[in-house]
């Protein structure tokens, strides 16, 4: 689904439900989604996805790293 199509549908739904305060948040989400989809790291992920799939990396709290040892 295209972001613009989703946004139009979400805005119409918010208006039908009387949730007018939600409209600026939906627009912000659509803008952020568009920027993330345009990011050049998406191209790297598409090219190297198969290579990196065999060795997934853990991230976040609890993930071990050499720097913590």
C-alpha positions in Angstrom: 0.0 0.0 0.0 1.3 3.5 -0.8 1.7 5.9 2.0 -0.5 8.5 0.4 -3.3 6.0 0.0 -3.0 4.8 3.6 -3.0 8.4 4.8 -6.1 9.4 2.9 -7.9 6.3 4.3 -6.7 6.9 7.8 -7.7 10.6 7.7 -11.1 9.8 6.5 -11.6 7.1 9.2 -10.4 9.5 11.9 -12.8 12.2 10.7 -15.7 9.7 10.5 -15.0 8.6 14.1 -14.7 12.2 15.3 -11.0 11.9 16.1 -9.9 15.2 14.6 -7.0 15.5 17.0 -5.5 12.4 15.5 -5.1 13.9 12.0 -1.8 15.8 12.7 -0.4 12.6 14.2 -1.3 10.5 11.2 0.3 13.1 8.9 3.5 13.0 11.0 3.5 9.2 10.8 3.0 9.3 7.1 5.9 11.8 6.7 8.2 9.7 8.9 7.3 6.5 7.0 8.0 8.1 3.7 11.4 9.3 4.9 12.3 5.9 6.2 11.3 4.2 3.0 13.5 6.7 1.0 16.6 6.1 3.2 19.6 4.7 1.3 20.1 2.0 4.0 17.1 0.3 2.5 19.1 -0.3 -0.7 21.9 -1.9 1.4 19.5 -4.1 3.1 18.0 -5.3 -0.2 21.4 -6.1 -1.7 23.0 -7.8 1.4 19.9 -9.4 2.9 20.7 -12.9 1.9 24.3 -12.6 3.1 23.4 -11.3 6.5 20.5 -13.6 7.1 22.7 -16.5 8.0 24.3 -14.6 10.9 21.7 -12.4 12.6 23.0 -9.9 15.1 21.5 -9.3 18.5 20.8 -5.7 19.5 19.5 -3.9 22.5 19.7 -4.7 26.2 21.1 -8.1 27.0 22.9 -8.4 23.7 26.5 -9.3 24.2 29.3 -7.4 22.5 33.1 -7.4 22.7 33.0 -3.9 24.1 31.1 -5.1 27.2 33.5 -7.9 28.0 
